[in-house]
Amino acid sequence: MLGNLNLPTLGERLLEYFDIRRYFSAVIGPEKVSRNKPDPEMMLKVMSELGAEPEKTLVVGDSHLDVLAGKRAGAHTCGVTYGIGDLKELVRAEPDFLICSLSGLTLLLC
C-alpha cells in the first residue's frame, strides 16, 4: 500500500494534459471525498476551499448527478447537453439552466 502520496487526481491530470490547470483555483475529484455525487460533499468542499457562498455558486455539469449534488449543496445549477451524461436524466434533474454550447455559459455569466 502506497498511502497518501498526495498524487494528482484524474481531474488534475486531465487539466494539466490540456494545459488549462492554471484556470482552476480548486480541483476536487472523487478521490478527495468520502461520498460521491449526488451527495453534496464534493461541491461543499470546493466552495469551502474557495470561500464561496452556495447562493452565489453555479455548479455546471453534464450529468444529473452534478445537478443533484449542486442543488443539495444549495447552489444554482446548469446542465450542459454536450457531455457524456444522459440527456433525459439531466432534464429530469431540473437544473436551473440548461445549455447546449459553451457560449451559452458565457451568456449566463455575463
N, C-alpha and C positions, 0 to 999 in steps of 0.2 A: 504494500500500500504506500502510495507516494505522499499522502497527506495533503494539506492545503499549501500548495506552492505559489498561490496567487497567480495562476496561469490565466491568460486571457480567455474570455468566454468566446463561444462561437460567434456571437454578435460582434464582439470587438474585433475578432479576426476578419470577419467579412467587411467591416468598416475600414480596417487597415488595407485589406486587399483592394478595395475600390478607391482607396486614398481619400476617404471622406471622414475619417475619425475626428479630425480637428473641428468638425461642425457640430459635434455632440458633446455636451457638458457632462452627461451621465449615461452610462450604458449598464442596464441591469437585465440579465437574462435568467432563464430558469435555473441556471447553476448557482445563482446567488440568493435564492429564496427557498423556503421550505414548502410552500404551497404554490402550485401553478395556476394560471388563469383557468377559470374565471374568478378565482379568488383575487381580491384586490391587492394582495401583499406586494407584488412587483410594482404596481402603479404607485402605491403609497411610499415604497422605498425610494423610487425615483423622485417623487415630489418632496420627500424629506431631504434627500441629498441636495436638491436644487433650492430648497426653501420656498417651494411653490404652494400656493393655496389651491385646494381642489376646485373651488368655484371659478378659479382663473386658469384652469388647466384644460387643454384639449388633448384627449387621447385619440390617436389616429391608428387605425388598424384594418387589416383585410379579412379579419375573422370575427365571427360572432363572439368568440371568447375574449377578444380585445375589447369589444364594445361592452360586454357584460362586466368585465373587470374594471373598465373605466367608470361605468355607472356606479358600481359598488364602491368605488373609491371616492365618489362624489364629484367626478369630473364631467365635463362636456365630452361628447364622443363624436367621432367622424369615421364612418365606414368608407373604405376605398374598394371599388368594384374590380380593380385591375390586379388584384393579388391572387394568392393561392387559396383563399377561403371560399367556402360555398356561398354563392350569392343569395340563395333563398334563406339560408340560416342567418346571414348577415342582415338582411332586410327584416327578418323576424325579430332580431335583437333590438330593433328600433333605435338606431343611432340618431343623435340629434341632427347630424348632417350626413349626406351620402354623396360621394363624388366619384366620377369615373375617369378623372385625369389629375395629374399633379397641379395643373393650372387651376383646378377647382379649389385646391387647398390654398393656393396663393390668394385667391379671391376671398376666402374665408378669413385669412389672417390680416388682410389689409383694411 
